[in-house]
């Protein structure tokens, strides 16, 4: 069976044509393009990228899935015309409004699992209402990035529970209950549920491919289309992280660490204090704790941009060829403050030693990114089992090699080029019923191919990580160090 997956990322929009052959998931073709800044350009870019991936095999595609970054979206008027460019998660538009609502933040976290911040759509909607009243008054609907593309493909408005859950406007449900936007919470900023797309059940599709867009893509009209969900969660699910105590480390412009929980933490306030969020998994039957680092791939990119473009590939290649021993100068990787584990909006990025050659500086920068992820993992669970690393083939070998060297636990590394787009395609097959009843297939569907590595015999980076956390939290007497117990309450 063939399926098409699209991943609308912060920096890049990707598409993958995926073949499910028995229990094997294979990428047949991938394509990508920079993610643009407006709704119409995003739709055009995504369709062009999808056409490139599909080629002449579109007639055999049986399902389409769309995943995307969370928190980014835009308002539409009653005629479905965008009223603004994309309002991105990394623009920090809601910073002042999140600060104005700080007295409500603890109660909002208990209700939604979302730590109110500048990127939270609830705060963005407050900003839009306060600063652009002429836009707010004409807003008929808000659509997230994935929702917008699915609307263009099908004419239907829908979102996924993993994306709705990141807005700050959806109540984290009890066991067996669906995720729904909450009238009372939305009322805090003047939003209403009827101005947001319906939340699709984890076992259903959003709509079907319209005839005009199907003809443009070379696909059959009527093919089921799903909003696959939040990119990091979709990748974790596709990589097999579906059951309690499993851990995923999803790499990209931003990095996310997700641990599936056996039950909701007894102290959600501790999770909030650590700057993490509580979410519902893709299958909708477990909670998970998520930690995010907005300055992961972005940190490396920012440092590389200080070099001559013609140097960059050679510097990364030489850095990857060195011994994996600690440099002793891991850089603090904070371009936009630190979200977690010890939230600090004023945290700033460090710099590698100026006298070092560029390849050694590169290692120090990527070490900091990797140490930050390890700190997030050990804050979620004190004794991780196998950690599944979800990367993709665009990440430099330096990053993936250091990731393996700095995480001492057993690792499973996804080898697919576009794991989020692949996961969106696989989820589309599941929710369309192509693999049998969706409720069961959400647990039993094949996973993306992975390479396994046993636990390391020694942990040379362990002391360096302790030093990294000490430097990151210097002057914060209220914060324990790297050996602090798990905020999720996992043993």
Secondary structure, 3 states (H helix, E strand, C coil): CEEEEEEECCCEEEEEEEEEECCEEEEEEEEEEECCCCHHHHHHHHHHHHHHHHCCCHHHEEEEEEEECCCCEEEECCCCCECCCCECHHHCCCHHHHHHCHHHHHHHHHHHCCCCCCCCHHHHHHHHHHHCHHHHCCCCEEEEHHHHHHHHHHCCCCEEHHHHCCCCCEECCCCCCCCEECHHHHHCCCCCHHHECCEECCCCCCEECCHHHHHHHCCCCCCEEEEEEEHHHHHHHHCCCCCCCCEEEECCCCEEEEEECCCCCCCHHHHHHCCCEEEECCCCCCEEEEEEECCCHHHHHHHHCCCCHHHHHHHHHHHHCCCCCCCCCCCCCCCCCECCCCCECCCCCCCCCCCCCHHHHHHHHHHHHHHHHHHHHHHHECCCCCEEEECCCCCCHHHHHHHHHHCCCCEEEECCCCHHHHHHHHHHHHHCCCCCCHHHHHHHCCCCCEEEECCCCCCCCHHHHHHHHHHHCCCCCCCCCCCCCCCCCEC
